[in-house]
């Protein structure tokens, strides 16, 4: 067991370094920032196509009207992602630049959008403008634009390639002239690149990328490809690096493109056959969270002999139902626990291969829309596939298979924990009996003395805590909690705000998913990192140092305990601020 843990720990630094790479982070965070567009547009897809499951089809005029919001949101997704990706990378680059010489984020966003339009729009003298590659099929090109444009700006800023205005010119006007050269260079680079590609291949950058990556798109939708993606996410998480943070940037473009293709197939009255989609990752591979832990939380709650495991099940069953599975990952624990390695990696693989069988062989529709990842997986599968009748069968079968995979390994672990609990109880009982035979018993008086002492000690602790709090929180104190998806950080943040309201303390807490933290980080006094964000610690430390905030990390069990106990969470904040 120790050898296994040692091997996992050796792997972790390399994976963590990759996950924290600024370009990987910019792609991942840029895509996450555009998720509201995907979710919003999916509402119209569901309204337009879900009635088809019951044999009802909207009149053509109504169907066309319903698709207008979809076409001008999801249909322009890559344009927005080019901007959000560029914005996130710019934030990262600015951390290492002097505050007096920063890259202008607004200008970068505009440049990225201009450059992307150049490499994505197809013009034809006969048919006019084709916007196909402005949507999901242009995502990879959008990532390239979003990663290159900020670096062109940085090159100009660092080397002082700019038009300098006299000191008397207002700063906002001077900034406009400062941005002329980097915007010009960015546009020229992609304009020339597009001319070269058009001349050589009669295709723009977006078309060339799709043609080049077409084999990868097909391979990712195969049984082996899907299994590798699902297994990789679980494996990285097991090692201790948040799995989707590594895998998602590589597959997000494919997943989103496939949702668009499925919607188009449904619109044409055909079978939505592309398996790998955004919600395939959320609900099939990660049913209840990475590792497909949905059934495991209920197994812990209902079948544990161990009091410890039953408590873990009780604390985790509701969060895991909504795909927030850190309480069981760190509470059991599952992460780095050799007993659970096989089911943690294998269960997502089995789920996604079963889903592909239903789509390919039984002709069930794949996902035609994208729903929020926090929707309970069984509901999300049914709704996301347009209420396909076979989806109900799939959900039941997948849950049964997941139970069969997890249960034997749970039994081994639970029996071991239960045996240790019983041994500890037996030892405690023996100590009590030994004490009872040697201690005389004028018990009432001594009990009263002990109780009084305990009460006095408790009052001292409470008054000491209050004194510490009054010293530390002598002004409005802002605390940010950062986790991977914003789930557990929201729980901890709400607990802190509730306690602050009850005690009338000047403490304010906000929760953010990693990648969405830069909007308010300047105002923070303390930043608390969830354990799954350990790989991002160095990046966040740079930001914290720049804005003058204190950064603290948490261990798995400690973090889960803080989310469940507001007093301990508050004391943790006070102690962290005192250091």
VMD Tcl script that draws the C-alpha trace (Angstrom):
set ca {
  {0.00 0.00 0.00}
  {2.81 2.42 0.87}
  {4.58 1.56 -2.39}
  {1.38 2.36 -4.31}
  {1.02 5.72 -2.58}
  {4.68 6.52 -3.23}
  {4.23 5.91 -6.97}
  {1.12 8.09 -7.07}
  {2.92 10.89 -5.22}
  {5.82 10.74 -7.70}
  {3.39 11.29 -10.58}
  {1.53 14.18 -8.99}
  {4.02 17.06 -9.51}
  {4.21 16.58 -13.29}
  {0.41 16.45 -13.64}
  {-0.01 19.41 -11.32}
  {2.48 21.44 -13.34}
  {0.56 20.72 -16.55}
  {-2.78 21.64 -14.98}
  {-1.33 24.93 -13.75}
  {0.15 25.88 -17.15}
  {-1.09 29.36 -18.06}
  {-2.21 28.32 -21.55}
  {-4.08 25.25 -20.33}
  {-5.69 27.43 -17.67}
  {-6.62 30.14 -20.19}
  {-8.28 27.60 -22.50}
  {-10.13 25.89 -19.66}
  {-11.21 29.12 -17.97}
  {-12.10 30.79 -21.24}
  {-14.41 27.92 -22.10}
  {-15.96 27.92 -18.62}
  {-16.63 31.65 -18.90}
  {-18.68 30.96 -22.04}
  {-20.79 28.24 -20.37}
  {-23.77 30.59 -19.74}
  {-24.10 30.91 -23.52}
  {-24.17 27.14 -23.93}
  {-26.69 26.66 -21.12}
  {-28.90 29.53 -22.25}
  {-29.01 28.34 -25.87}
  {-29.81 24.78 -24.81}
  {-33.14 25.95 -23.38}
  {-34.31 26.75 -26.91}
  {-33.00 23.43 -28.23}
  {-35.00 21.57 -25.62}
  {-38.17 23.54 -26.35}
  {-37.73 22.95 -30.07}
  {-36.88 19.25 -30.03}
  {-38.06 17.57 -26.81}
  {-41.69 17.38 -28.06}
  {-40.38 15.14 -30.87}
  {-40.04 12.32 -28.33}
  {-43.86 12.24 -28.10}
  {-44.38 12.56 -31.84}
  {-45.16 16.30 -31.80}
  {-43.36 18.55 -34.27}
  {-43.60 22.32 -34.29}
  {-44.74 23.99 -37.52}
  {-41.74 25.05 -39.60}
  {-42.22 28.77 -38.87}
  {-42.35 28.14 -35.11}
  {-39.33 25.78 -35.21}
  {-37.32 28.35 -37.16}
  {-38.27 31.09 -34.69}
  {-37.22 28.92 -31.73}
  {-33.80 28.34 -33.25}
  {-33.00 32.04 -33.75}
  {-31.70 32.60 -30.17}
  {-29.73 29.36 -30.46}
  {-28.15 30.31 -33.79}
  {-27.02 33.72 -32.55}
  {-25.65 32.46 -29.22}
  {-24.35 28.91 -29.63}
  {-23.92 29.65 -33.34}
  {-21.40 32.39 -32.43}
  {-19.80 30.55 -29.49}
  {-16.25 30.47 -30.84}
  {-16.20 34.24 -31.28}
  {-17.02 34.67 -27.60}
  {-14.52 31.97 -26.52}
  {-11.73 33.69 -28.47}
  {-12.44 36.77 -26.33}
  {-12.76 34.98 -22.97}
  {-9.66 32.88 -23.59}
  {-7.67 36.00 -24.50}
  {-8.99 37.80 -21.43}
  {-7.96 34.99 -19.06}
  {-4.48 34.71 -20.54}
  {-4.10 38.50 -20.33}
  {-4.98 38.37 -16.62}
  {-2.27 35.73 -16.15}
  {0.35 37.72 -18.07}
  {-0.49 40.93 -16.20}
  {0.34 39.29 -12.87}
  {4.03 39.37 -13.83}
  {3.98 42.86 -15.34}
  {4.33 46.09 -13.34}
  {1.04 47.68 -12.35}
  {2.09 50.79 -14.24}
  {2.65 48.86 -17.48}
  {-0.24 46.43 -17.92}
  {-1.78 44.90 -21.03}
  {-5.11 46.55 -21.83}
  {-7.66 43.73 -21.44}
  {-10.42 45.48 -23.40}
  {-8.14 46.06 -26.37}
  {-6.98 42.42 -26.30}
  {-10.60 41.21 -26.34}
  {-11.45 43.38 -29.35}
  {-8.31 42.30 -31.21}
  {-9.00 38.62 -30.53}
  {-12.52 38.96 -31.90}
  {-11.31 40.77 -35.06}
  {-8.60 38.15 -35.64}
  {-11.02 35.29 -35.12}
  {-13.55 36.75 -37.57}
  {-10.75 36.92 -40.16}
  {-9.87 33.22 -39.76}
  {-13.41 31.89 -39.30}
  {-15.79 33.54 -41.76}
  {-16.03 31.92 -45.19}
  {-16.97 34.28 -48.02}
  {-18.37 33.14 -51.34}
  {-19.36 35.48 -54.19}
  {-22.38 33.28 -55.01}
  {-23.65 32.16 -51.60}
  {-22.51 35.11 -49.49}
  {-21.09 34.76 -45.97}
  {-20.93 31.34 -44.25}
  {-20.89 31.60 -40.42}
  {-20.48 27.85 -39.79}
  {-17.06 28.22 -38.20}
  {-18.17 31.01 -35.90}
  {-19.99 28.34 -33.91}
  {-18.73 25.19 -32.23}
  {-16.61 24.06 -35.18}
  {-14.30 27.04 -34.75}
  {-13.39 26.43 -31.11}
  {-9.82 25.19 -31.67}
  {-9.08 28.20 -33.87}
  {-10.59 30.40 -31.14}
  {-8.19 28.88 -28.59}
  {-5.22 29.63 -30.87}
  {-6.30 33.22 -31.38}
  {-6.97 33.63 -27.65}
  {-3.47 32.38 -26.77}
  {-1.51 34.25 -29.46}
  {-3.02 37.75 -29.38}
  {-2.17 38.48 -25.69}
  {1.43 37.46 -26.36}
  {1.67 39.92 -29.26}
  {0.44 42.60 -26.87}
  {2.95 41.53 -24.23}
  {5.78 41.68 -26.80}
  {4.87 45.28 -27.63}
  {4.35 46.32 -24.00}
  {7.62 44.84 -22.72}
  {9.65 46.28 -25.61}
  {7.86 49.63 -25.47}
  {6.61 49.35 -29.05}
  {3.98 52.05 -28.85}
  {2.97 55.54 -29.90}
  {3.89 57.77 -26.96}
  {1.77 60.86 -26.36}
  {2.73 64.02 -24.43}
  {2.08 64.02 -20.68}
  {-0.71 66.55 -21.12}
  {-2.85 64.03 -23.05}
  {-5.47 62.32 -20.81}
  {-4.59 58.74 -19.87}
  {-7.59 57.14 -21.59}
  {-6.69 58.85 -24.88}
  {-2.99 57.96 -24.51}
  {-3.95 54.31 -23.91}
  {-5.78 54.26 -27.23}
  {-2.58 55.17 -29.06}
  {-0.58 52.69 -26.96}
  {-2.83 49.88 -28.24}
  {-2.59 50.73 -31.94}
  {0.61 48.80 -32.73}
  {-0.26 45.55 -30.85}
  {-3.75 45.52 -32.40}
  {-2.27 46.20 -35.85}
  {0.33 43.43 -35.48}
  {-2.28 40.94 -34.22}
  {-4.62 41.57 -37.13}
  {-1.81 41.48 -39.71}
  {-0.47 38.15 -38.35}
  {-3.80 36.37 -38.72}
  {-4.71 38.14 -41.97}
  {-1.44 37.01 -43.59}
  {-1.79 33.51 -42.15}
  {-5.28 33.25 -43.58}
  {-4.10 34.45 -47.02}
  {-1.39 31.77 -47.03}
  {-3.83 29.01 -46.07}
  {-6.38 30.16 -48.61}
  {-3.73 30.11 -51.32}
  {-2.29 26.73 -50.34}
  {-5.37 24.77 -49.26}
  {-8.35 26.89 -50.38}
  {-9.52 26.92 -46.75}
  {-9.31 29.31 -43.81}
  {-7.62 28.51 -40.49}
  {-10.78 27.08 -38.89}
  {-11.45 24.79 -41.87}
  {-7.84 23.60 -41.95}
  {-7.92 22.75 -38.24}
  {-11.16 20.78 -38.59}
  {-9.71 18.84 -41.53}
  {-6.50 18.15 -39.62}
  {-8.22 17.06 -36.41}
  {-11.02 15.08 -38.04}
  {-9.34 11.70 -37.27}
  {-9.01 12.71 -33.60}
  {-12.68 13.72 -33.49}
  {-13.67 10.31 -34.82}
  {-11.26 8.44 -32.52}
  {-12.57 10.28 -29.45}
  {-16.06 8.98 -30.21}
  {-14.91 5.34 -30.35}
  {-15.25 2.90 -27.44}
  {-11.51 3.07 -26.76}
  {-11.33 6.85 -27.07}
  {-14.27 7.41 -24.72}
  {-12.89 4.92 -22.20}
  {-9.48 6.61 -22.21}
  {-11.01 10.06 -21.65}
  {-13.19 8.82 -18.78}
  {-10.39 6.80 -17.21}
  {-7.87 9.64 -17.50}
  {-10.09 12.10 -15.62}
  {-10.56 9.64 -12.78}
  {-6.89 8.63 -12.71}
  {-5.63 12.21 -12.44}
  {-8.13 12.96 -9.65}
  {-7.05 9.81 -7.82}
  {-3.45 10.99 -7.92}
  {-4.64 14.24 -6.34}
  {-4.84 16.57 -9.35}
  {-8.32 17.70 -10.36}
  {-8.88 15.45 -13.40}
  {-11.15 17.60 -15.56}
  {-8.66 20.49 -15.26}
  {-6.20 18.40 -17.29}
  {-8.51 16.52 -19.65}
  {-11.24 19.10 -20.31}
  {-9.09 21.60 -22.28}
  {-8.15 18.78 -24.67}
  {-11.71 17.60 -25.31}
  {-13.93 20.64 -24.68}
  {-13.84 21.68 -28.34}
  {-14.84 18.17 -29.46}
  {-17.60 17.92 -26.85}
  {-19.15 21.27 -27.72}
  {-18.84 20.68 -31.46}
  {-20.63 17.36 -31.09}
  {-23.53 18.98 -29.23}
  {-23.96 21.37 -32.15}
  {-23.79 18.51 -34.64}
  {-26.36 16.51 -32.65}
  {-28.70 19.48 -32.59}
  {-28.33 19.87 -36.36}
  {-29.07 16.17 -36.86}
  {-32.20 16.45 -34.71}
  {-33.27 19.52 -36.68}
  {-32.93 17.46 -39.87}
  {-34.98 14.62 -38.36}
  {-31.98 12.30 -38.06}
  {-30.35 10.30 -35.26}
  {-28.20 12.40 -32.86}
  {-25.26 10.01 -32.97}
  {-22.23 11.84 -31.53}
  {-21.54 10.33 -28.12}
  {-18.86 12.61 -26.65}
  {-20.64 15.77 -25.49}
  {-20.36 18.20 -22.58}
  {-22.99 16.37 -20.53}
  {-21.53 12.99 -21.45}
  {-18.63 14.05 -19.27}
  {-20.88 15.54 -16.58}
  {-23.56 12.85 -16.27}
  {-22.20 9.63 -17.83}
  {-18.48 9.56 -17.10}
  {-18.81 11.53 -13.88}
  {-22.20 10.41 -12.58}
  {-22.26 12.15 -9.19}
  {-18.78 13.56 -9.75}
  {-15.45 12.26 -11.01}
  {-15.24 8.50 -10.50}
  {-19.03 8.12 -10.86}
  {-19.51 8.25 -7.09}
  {-23.29 8.81 -7.08}
  {-24.17 5.28 -5.95}
  {-21.19 5.16 -3.58}
  {-22.55 7.96 -1.38}
  {-25.81 6.00 -0.95}
  {-23.88 2.78 -0.32}
  {-21.93 4.51 2.46}
  {-25.14 5.84 3.97}
  {-27.26 2.69 3.75}
  {-24.86 -0.25 4.01}
  {-22.03 0.88 6.32}
  {-21.40 -1.12 9.45}
  {-18.79 1.42 10.42}
  {-20.08 4.51 12.25}
  {-17.39 6.60 10.55}
  {-18.40 5.51 7.05}
  {-22.10 5.99 7.80}
  {-21.33 9.54 8.92}
  {-19.43 10.14 5.66}
  {-22.41 8.85 3.72}
  {-24.82 11.07 5.63}
  {-22.68 14.15 5.04}
  {-22.01 13.47 1.35}
  {-25.22 12.02 -0.08}
  {-26.93 15.34 -0.86}
  {-23.86 17.11 -2.30}
  {-22.95 14.05 -4.41}
  {-26.50 13.88 -5.76}
  {-25.79 17.32 -7.23}
  {-22.31 16.27 -8.46}
  {-20.36 17.92 -5.63}
  {-18.44 14.86 -4.54}
  {-15.53 16.31 -2.54}
  {-17.21 15.31 0.77}
  {-16.86 11.65 -0.12}
  {-13.59 11.96 -2.07}
  {-11.82 13.42 0.97}
  {-14.14 12.23 3.72}
  {-13.87 8.49 3.07}
  {-11.24 9.08 1.68}
  {-11.33 7.85 -1.92}
  {-8.39 9.90 -3.19}
  {-5.08 8.02 -2.85}
  {-6.87 5.09 -1.17}
  {-5.60 1.93 -2.93}
  {-8.78 0.00 -2.07}
  {-10.84 2.28 -4.30}
  {-8.43 2.76 -7.20}
  {-10.01 0.14 -9.52}
  {-13.69 1.13 -9.12}
  {-12.83 4.84 -9.21}
  {-11.18 4.49 -12.63}
  {-13.23 1.63 -14.09}
  {-16.78 2.78 -13.26}
  {-16.67 5.92 -15.50}
  {-15.25 3.80 -18.33}
  {-18.04 1.22 -18.04}
  {-20.70 3.95 -17.93}
  {-19.54 5.70 -21.08}
  {-19.08 2.49 -23.07}
  {-22.58 1.40 -22.07}
  {-23.87 4.81 -23.20}
  {-22.15 4.41 -26.58}
  {-23.78 0.98 -26.97}
  {-27.20 2.54 -26.39}
  {-26.48 5.32 -28.91}
  {-24.74 3.26 -31.61}
  {-26.54 -0.09 -31.42}
  {-29.93 0.71 -29.89}
  {-30.12 4.08 -31.70}
  {-30.91 6.17 -28.62}
  {-30.27 9.87 -29.19}
  {-27.12 11.27 -27.62}
  {-27.14 14.70 -25.92}
  {-28.86 17.40 -27.96}
  {-28.50 20.12 -25.31}
  {-26.19 21.13 -22.48}
  {-27.57 21.39 -18.95}
  {-25.79 22.69 -15.81}
  {-23.39 20.12 -14.36}
  {-25.13 20.34 -10.97}
  {-28.36 18.78 -12.28}
  {-28.63 15.26 -10.75}
  {-27.17 12.90 -13.35}
  {-30.23 10.63 -13.84}
  {-32.42 13.67 -14.52}
  {-29.77 15.29 -16.72}
  {-29.39 12.18 -18.87}
  {-33.12 11.94 -19.54}
  {-33.63 15.65 -20.25}
  {-30.37 16.16 -22.15}
  {-31.17 13.37 -24.60}
  {-34.56 14.92 -25.32}
  {-36.48 12.44 -23.12}
  {-35.38 9.56 -25.34}
  {-37.42 6.55 -24.11}
  {-34.32 4.36 -23.88}
  {-32.64 6.91 -21.62}
  {-34.82 5.71 -18.72}
  {-33.58 2.15 -19.30}
  {-29.98 3.35 -19.54}
  {-30.17 5.22 -16.23}
  {-31.52 2.19 -14.35}
  {-28.98 -0.17 -15.90}
  {-26.05 2.20 -15.29}
  {-26.99 2.62 -11.61}
  {-27.21 -1.15 -11.15}
  {-23.82 -1.70 -12.81}
  {-22.23 1.05 -10.72}
  {-23.48 -0.57 -7.52}
  {-22.11 -3.95 -8.62}
  {-18.69 -2.43 -9.35}
  {-18.38 -0.35 -6.17}
  {-19.95 -2.74 -3.65}
  {-17.20 -5.40 -3.30}
  {-14.50 -2.79 -2.76}
  {-16.70 -0.89 -0.32}
  {-17.25 -4.11 1.68}
  {-13.51 -4.63 2.02}
  {-12.95 -1.05 3.16}
  {-15.97 -0.94 5.49}
  {-15.05 -4.22 7.17}
  {-11.54 -2.91 7.80}
  {-12.76 0.39 9.27}
  {-15.43 -1.41 11.33}
  {-12.86 -3.83 12.76}
  {-10.65 -0.92 13.82}
  {-13.63 0.82 15.43}
  {-14.54 -2.30 17.39}
  {-10.97 -2.76 18.55}
  {-10.85 0.85 19.70}
  {-14.18 0.46 21.57}
  {-12.96 -2.72 23.26}
  {-9.78 -0.97 24.38}
  {-11.77 2.01 25.66}
  {-14.13 -0.30 27.57}
  {-11.20 -2.11 29.17}
  {-9.70 1.21 30.30}
  {-13.02 2.26 31.85}
  {-13.29 -1.00 33.82}
  {-9.71 -0.65 35.06}
  {-10.40 2.92 36.14}
  {-13.64 1.90 37.92}
  {-11.82 -0.63 40.12}
  {-9.12 1.80 41.22}
  {-11.00 5.05 41.70}
  {-13.20 5.59 44.76}
  {-16.38 7.35 44.18}
  {-17.64 10.40 45.98}
  {-18.82 11.10 42.47}
  {-21.36 13.87 42.83}
  {-18.97 16.44 44.24}
  {-16.12 15.58 41.90}
  {-18.50 15.55 38.93}
  {-19.72 18.99 39.85}
  {-16.14 20.20 40.16}
  {-15.23 18.72 36.77}
  {-18.34 20.21 35.17}
  {-17.63 23.62 36.64}
  {-14.03 23.42 35.45}
  {-15.15 22.48 31.96}
  {-17.67 25.31 31.87}
  {-15.02 27.77 33.03}
  {-12.60 26.47 30.39}
  {-15.27 26.76 27.69}
  {-16.04 30.33 28.71}
  {-12.33 31.12 28.59}
  {-12.06 29.61 25.10}
  {-15.12 31.53 23.90}
  {-13.88 34.82 25.32}
  {-10.43 34.19 23.88}
  {-11.94 33.46 20.46}
  {-14.04 36.62 20.68}
  {-10.99 38.65 21.65}
  {-9.02 37.20 18.73}
  {-11.87 37.95 16.37}
  {-12.21 41.55 17.54}
  {-8.47 42.11 17.04}
  {-8.35 40.51 13.60}
  {-11.71 41.71 12.24}
  {-11.29 45.37 13.12}
  {-12.47 46.36 9.64}
  {-14.50 44.80 6.85}
  {-12.68 41.54 6.13}
  {-13.21 39.86 2.77}
  {-12.62 36.14 2.30}
  {-12.67 34.22 -0.97}
  {-13.02 30.43 -1.12}
  {-11.85 28.85 -4.38}
  {-12.59 25.31 -5.53}
  {-12.78 23.61 -8.93}
  {-16.47 24.01 -9.72}
  {-17.81 26.43 -7.11}
  {-19.77 23.74 -5.23}
  {-18.00 23.15 -1.91}
  {-16.58 26.67 -1.92}
  {-20.19 27.91 -1.96}
  {-21.06 25.76 1.06}
  {-18.11 27.06 3.08}
  {-18.68 30.67 2.02}
  {-22.36 30.55 3.01}
  {-21.45 29.08 6.39}
  {-19.03 31.96 7.07}
  {-21.55 34.60 5.99}
  {-24.26 33.02 8.14}
  {-22.06 33.02 11.23}
  {-20.93 36.60 10.55}
  {-24.58 37.66 10.36}
  {-25.46 35.86 13.61}
  {-22.55 37.46 15.50}
  {-22.74 40.81 13.72}
  {-19.12 40.55 12.57}
  {-17.54 42.57 9.71}
  {-16.75 39.41 7.74}
  {-17.82 38.90 4.12}
  {-17.16 35.76 2.11}
  {-17.51 34.95 -1.59}
  {-17.13 31.64 -3.43}
  {-15.58 31.23 -6.84}
  {-14.72 28.42 -9.19}
  {-11.10 28.59 -10.29}
  {-10.94 30.76 -13.38}
  {-13.71 33.05 -12.18}
  {-11.80 34.54 -9.28}
  {-10.03 37.48 -10.93}
  {-13.10 39.73 -10.96}
  {-13.07 40.37 -7.19}
  {-9.67 39.16 -6.02}
  {-8.29 42.70 -5.65}
  {-10.60 43.30 -2.66}
  {-9.74 40.10 -0.76}
  {-7.91 39.87 2.57}
  {-7.83 36.07 2.69}
  {-8.04 33.40 0.00}
  {-8.86 29.83 1.05}
  {-7.99 27.09 -1.44}
  {-9.91 23.82 -1.56}
  {-7.58 20.78 -1.63}
  {-8.31 20.05 -5.31}
  {-6.78 23.46 -6.12}
  {-3.39 22.52 -4.73}
  {-1.93 22.30 -8.26}
  {-2.90 25.96 -8.82}
  {-1.33 27.15 -5.57}
  {1.78 28.73 -7.13}
  {-0.26 30.63 -9.73}
  {-2.66 31.92 -7.10}
  {0.18 32.81 -4.72}
  {1.56 35.22 -7.32}
  {-1.84 36.87 -7.66}
  {-2.35 36.98 -3.88}
  {1.06 38.58 -3.34}
  {0.30 41.20 -5.97}
  {-3.05 42.23 -4.44}
  {-1.82 41.94 -0.83}
  {-4.03 39.02 0.18}
  {-3.10 36.08 2.37}
  {-3.39 32.63 0.72}
  {-4.01 29.49 2.76}
  {-4.38 25.88 1.65}
  {-6.42 23.09 3.21}
  {-6.13 19.33 3.44}
  {-8.95 17.05 2.32}
  {-10.56 16.14 5.64}
  {-9.88 19.56 7.09}
  {-11.67 21.27 4.21}
  {-14.71 19.00 4.40}
  {-14.87 19.57 8.16}
  {-14.81 23.34 7.59}
  {-17.74 23.10 5.15}
  {-19.75 21.23 7.79}
  {-18.88 23.24 10.92}
  {-19.27 27.00 10.72}
  {-17.57 27.60 14.09}
  {-14.47 25.73 13.01}
  {-14.57 27.54 9.67}
  {-14.69 30.89 11.45}
  {-11.84 29.96 13.80}
  {-9.82 28.82 10.79}
  {-10.30 32.24 9.18}
  {-9.30 34.08 12.35}
  {-6.23 31.89 12.90}
  {-5.19 32.27 9.26}
  {-5.44 36.07 9.41}
  {-3.40 36.18 12.64}
  {-0.43 34.35 11.11}
}
mol new
graphics top color blue
foreach p $ca { graphics top sphere $p radius 0.5 }
foreach p [lrange $ca 0 end-1] q [lrange $ca 1 end] { graphics top cylinder $p $q radius 0.2 }
display resetview
